[in-house]
Amino acid sequence: MPLTLEFGYATATGPRERNEDYGGFVEPDARLAATKGMLAVVADGVSGGTHGREAAESSVRNLLADYYATPDTWEIPRALGTVLGAINRWLHGQTASRVDPGGMATTLTALVLRGRRYHYAHVGDSRLYRLRGETLDALTTDHVWETPGMSHVLKRALGLDTHVLPDFGEGELAPGDIFLLVCDGVWEPLGQLELHRLLKLYAAPQRAADALVEAAHARGGQDNASALVARVVAVGEADAPLIEAHELPLPGKLKPGARLDDFIVEAELHSSRDSLIYRARHAETGQRWALKTLQPVLQGDADAACRLLAEEWFLKRVHSHYFPDVLPLPGRNFLYFAVRYFDGATLQDKLDAGQHFSPVEVVTLGIRVLKGLAALHRLDIVHRDLKPANLHVDAEGKLRILDLGVARCPTLDAREDHAQPGTPSFMAPELFGGAEANAQTDLYAVGATLYHLLTRKYPYGEIEPFQHPKFGEPVPPARTRPDLPPWLENVILKAVARVPAQRFETAEEMLLALERGEANPLLRRRTPLIERSPAGAWPLVAAASITLNLLLLFLLLAS
């Protein structure tokens, strides 16, 4: 069952000349609601500026629109924070560029409800309350100066400064929860007890919002009054954005000539423990596609089906030519997805065929991989299984990154419980200790891949599955490839450093190091002996200490 909400919103000018409050909410379609949630916002323009209403209205309108334009793969706080940062810069810039006096600033409180959770972003002295059962809690803290006499002076608001630091929070939803977003023109004259009473008195959110605004002015409120009420009728399913039904049957083992919906199978390309990949031709267009499905033994395995659909979900959102295109399949009758097929070979195929890669070729390949990886990381997606077998070069020399079957992002992680996917020899050392994969572990895999292409070896030796390796210092690749330029060796060794803090932080940083090359070489950090081998360093320290003490004793006796 999807998350079901009821909203109500009311605002009134009151004794003021104009209403500088603004609020609104969005109830998107089911697909968007599953990935981005439902958004409600209330803003109160700062009265000290002549453009308070404009600031409040433009902030709410832009947030309601731009939030839904952020990538589905971003976490909600990042999406809200990015949009609010852009709005703040625009408001601050308007204040500086306008000739007429007065600033543009506003408070703002935003609430996103998705699946079984809620998230909020808050700046200023508007407030967010939650009524659960008989308890009304204030979820936000006012950003005002605590000095006596300055309780209404904002220290944070959109448009006040060049940078803004909203407060973020989240929590679990429960059926019957009521959320209240109000400006200070409501919560100040009413107080928490009256807010509680009115929310309990009126079940319908619109009736409650109207009553709160009317009561605020009846109690002597001298400010604009605005209230937005959201009631949770039913919570949604587990927080996962996959909309496609995974109950579709598997196509089973297919032979050349078999028909699968609009495709005619030509050959089986790959078979693994979990998946099958076929090369197929579209019956109408003649275009070749690669079809990926599950092994027949996984029929009815909901987790495996979700993992397959998750890979398709990721590929649909990565708009980069370094990844294969996905064909929309709105009317499919079986569980599979289709990506464009290209003749060519993976880098592992080329290694197996005996091809040797020159340093120039490896640098070119590394630059292409990092450009694709940068596009992936900008969406907060971590690949988790980069290796030569997942890097494909087509007949025209174009590189593509394959297999997002174990990828993850903050909004979608369809991996098996307690699983740490990846190919051991290309996995960063910290992953063997249970650390979560991130952008730096992907960059380690890129470094290990470049190392392997050049040497056919691995930085720390080959690691077998289920092995618990110990990591010392990586073997310099120049020992196997004396023709390797020192600057390139330094880049690779930095990428595969045992300690994450010594690696590249982003794909763009490593990309820049490869593009600059010898023109601006990366200096190699020499690891101190105490870091390389603590067990071997301490005996040397002890020996030096004993020698020094004996020397001092000799000098003392001699004198």
Secondary structure in CASP SS format (residue, H / E / C, confidence):
PFRMAT SS
TARGET T0000
AUTHOR 0000-0000-0000
METHOD secondary structure of the structure
MODEL  1
M C 1.00
P C 1.00
L C 1.00
T E 1.00
L E 1.00
E E 1.00
F E 1.00
G E 1.00
Y E 1.00
A E 1.00
T E 1.00
A E 1.00
T C 1.00
G C 1.00
P C 1.00
R C 1.00
E C 1.00
R C 1.00
N C 1.00
E C 1.00
D E 1.00
Y E 1.00
G E 1.00
G E 1.00
F E 1.00
V E 1.00
E C 1.00
P C 1.00
D C 1.00
A H 1.00
R H 1.00
L H 1.00
A H 1.00
A H 1.00
T H 1.00
K H 1.00
G C 1.00
M E 1.00
L E 1.00
A E 1.00
V E 1.00
V E 1.00
A E 1.00
D E 1.00
G E 1.00
V C 1.00
S C 1.00
G C 1.00
G C 1.00
T C 1.00
H C 1.00
G H 1.00
R H 1.00
E H 1.00
A H 1.00
A H 1.00
E H 1.00
S H 1.00
S H 1.00
V H 1.00
R H 1.00
N H 1.00
L H 1.00
L H 1.00
A H 1.00
D H 1.00
Y H 1.00
Y H 1.00
A H 1.00
T C 1.00
P C 1.00
D C 1.00
T C 1.00
W C 1.00
E C 1.00
I H 1.00
P H 1.00
R H 1.00
A H 1.00
L H 1.00
G H 1.00
T H 1.00
V H 1.00
L H 1.00
G H 1.00
A H 1.00
I H 1.00
N H 1.00
R H 1.00
W H 1.00
L H 1.00
H H 1.00
G H 1.00
Q H 1.00
T H 1.00
A H 1.00
S H 1.00
R C 1.00
V C 1.00
D C 1.00
P C 1.00
G C 1.00
G C 1.00
M C 1.00
A C 1.00
T E 1.00
T E 1.00
L E 1.00
T E 1.00
A E 1.00
L E 1.00
V E 1.00
L E 1.00
R E 1.00
G C 1.00
R C 1.00
R E 1.00
Y E 1.00
H E 1.00
Y E 1.00
A E 1.00
H E 1.00
V E 1.00
G C 1.00
D C 1.00
S C 1.00
R E 1.00
L E 1.00
Y E 1.00
R E 1.00
L E 1.00
R E 1.00
G C 1.00
E C 1.00
T E 1.00
L E 1.00
D E 1.00
A E 1.00
L C 1.00
T C 1.00
T C 1.00
D C 1.00
H C 1.00
V E 1.00
W C 1.00
E C 1.00
T C 1.00
P C 1.00
G C 1.00
M C 1.00
S C 1.00
H C 1.00
V C 1.00
L E 1.00
K C 1.00
R C 1.00
A C 1.00
L E 1.00
G C 1.00
L C 1.00
D C 1.00
T C 1.00
H C 1.00
V C 1.00
L C 1.00
P C 1.00
D E 1.00
F E 1.00
G E 1.00
E E 1.00
G E 1.00
E E 1.00
L C 1.00
A C 1.00
P C 1.00
G C 1.00
D C 1.00
I E 1.00
F E 1.00
L E 1.00
L E 1.00
V E 1.00
C C 1.00
D H 1.00
G H 1.00
V H 1.00
W H 1.00
E H 1.00
P H 1.00
L H 1.00
G H 1.00
Q H 1.00
L H 1.00
E H 1.00
L H 1.00
H H 1.00
R H 1.00
L H 1.00
L H 1.00
K H 1.00
L H 1.00
Y C 1.00
A C 1.00
A C 1.00
P H 1.00
Q H 1.00
R H 1.00
A H 1.00
A H 1.00
D H 1.00
A H 1.00
L H 1.00
V H 1.00
E H 1.00
A H 1.00
A H 1.00
H H 1.00
A H 1.00
R C 1.00
G C 1.00
G C 1.00
Q C 1.00
D C 1.00
N C 1.00
A E 1.00
S E 1.00
A E 1.00
L E 1.00
V E 1.00
A E 1.00
R E 1.00
V E 1.00
V E 1.00
A E 1.00
V C 1.00
G C 1.00
E C 1.00
A C 1.00
D C 1.00
A C 1.00
P C 1.00
L C 1.00
I C 1.00
E C 1.00
A C 1.00
H C 1.00
E C 1.00
L C 1.00
P C 1.00
L C 1.00
P C 1.00
G C 1.00
K C 1.00
L C 1.00
K C 1.00
P C 1.00
G C 1.00
A C 1.00
R E 1.00
L E 1.00
D C 1.00
D C 1.00
F E 1.00
I E 1.00
V E 1.00
E E 1.00
A E 1.00
E E 1.00
L E 1.00
H E 1.00
S E 1.00
S C 1.00
R C 1.00
D C 1.00
S E 1.00
L E 1.00
I E 1.00
Y E 1.00
R E 1.00
A E 1.00
R E 1.00
H E 1.00
A C 1.00
E C 1.00
T C 1.00
G C 1.00
Q C 1.00
R E 1.00
W E 1.00
A E 1.00
L E 1.00
K E 1.00
T E 1.00
L E 1.00
Q C 1.00
P H 1.00
V H 1.00
L H 1.00
Q C 1.00
G C 1.00
D C 1.00
A H 1.00
D H 1.00
A H 1.00
A H 1.00
C H 1.00
R H 1.00
L H 1.00
L H 1.00
A H 1.00
E H 1.00
E H 1.00
W H 1.00
F H 1.00
L H 1.00
K H 1.00
R H 1.00
V C 1.00
H C 1.00
S C 1.00
H C 1.00
Y C 1.00
F C 1.00
P C 1.00
D C 1.00
V E 1.00
L C 1.00
P C 1.00
L C 1.00
P C 1.00
G C 1.00
R C 1.00
N C 1.00
F C 1.00
L C 1.00
Y E 1.00
F E 1.00
A E 1.00
V E 1.00
R E 1.00
Y C 1.00
F C 1.00
D C 1.00
G E 1.00
A E 1.00
T E 1.00
L H 1.00
Q H 1.00
D H 1.00
K H 1.00
L H 1.00
D H 1.00
A C 1.00
G C 1.00
Q C 1.00
H C 1.00
F C 1.00
S C 1.00
P H 1.00
V H 1.00
E H 1.00
V H 1.00
V H 1.00
T H 1.00
L H 1.00
G H 1.00
I H 1.00
R H 1.00
V H 1.00
L H 1.00
K H 1.00
G H 1.00
L H 1.00
A H 1.00
A H 1.00
L H 1.00
H H 1.00
R H 1.00
L C 1.00
D C 1.00
I C 1.00
V E 1.00
H C 1.00
R C 1.00
D C 1.00
L C 1.00
K C 1.00
P H 1.00
A H 1.00
N H 1.00
L E 1.00
H E 1.00
V E 1.00
D E 1.00
A C 1.00
E C 1.00
G C 1.00
K C 1.00
L E 1.00
R E 1.00
I E 1.00
L C 1.00
D C 1.00
L C 1.00
G C 1.00
V C 1.00
A C 1.00
R E 1.00
C E 1.00
P C 1.00
T C 1.00
L E 1.00
D C 1.00
A C 1.00
R C 1.00
E C 1.00
D C 1.00
H C 1.00
A C 1.00
Q C 1.00
P C 1.00
G C 1.00
T C 1.00
P H 1.00
S H 1.00
F H 1.00
M C 1.00
A C 1.00
P H 1.00
E H 1.00
L H 1.00
F H 1.00
G H 1.00
G C 1.00
A C 1.00
E C 1.00
A C 1.00
N C 1.00
A H 1.00
Q H 1.00
T H 1.00
D H 1.00
L H 1.00
Y H 1.00
A H 1.00
V H 1.00
G H 1.00
A H 1.00
T H 1.00
L H 1.00
Y H 1.00
H H 1.00
L H 1.00
L H 1.00
T H 1.00
R C 1.00
K C 1.00
Y C 1.00
P C 1.00
Y C 1.00
G C 1.00
E C 1.00
I C 1.00
E C 1.00
P C 1.00
F C 1.00
Q C 1.00
H C 1.00
P C 1.00
K C 1.00
F C 1.00
G C 1.00
E C 1.00
P C 1.00
V C 1.00
P C 1.00
P H 1.00
A H 1.00
R H 1.00
T C 1.00
R C 1.00
P C 1.00
D C 1.00
L C 1.00
P C 1.00
P H 1.00
W H 1.00
L H 1.00
E H 1.00
N H 1.00
V H 1.00
I H 1.00
L H 1.00
K H 1.00
A H 1.00
V C 1.00
A C 1.00
R C 1.00
V C 1.00
P H 1.00
A H 1.00
Q H 1.00
R C 1.00
F C 1.00
E C 1.00
T C 1.00
A H 1.00
E H 1.00
E H 1.00
M H 1.00
L H 1.00
L H 1.00
A H 1.00
L H 1.00
E H 1.00
R H 1.00
G H 1.00
E H 1.00
A H 1.00
N C 1.00
P C 1.00
L C 1.00
L C 1.00
R C 1.00
R C 1.00
R C 1.00
T C 1.00
P C 1.00
L H 1.00
I H 1.00
E H 1.00
R H 1.00
S C 1.00
P H 1.00
A H 1.00
G H 1.00
A H 1.00
W H 1.00
P H 1.00
L H 1.00
V H 1.00
A H 1.00
A H 1.00
A H 1.00
S H 1.00
I H 1.00
T H 1.00
L H 1.00
N H 1.00
L H 1.00
L H 1.00
L H 1.00
L H 1.00
F H 1.00
L H 1.00
L H 1.00
L H 1.00
A H 1.00
S C 1.00
END
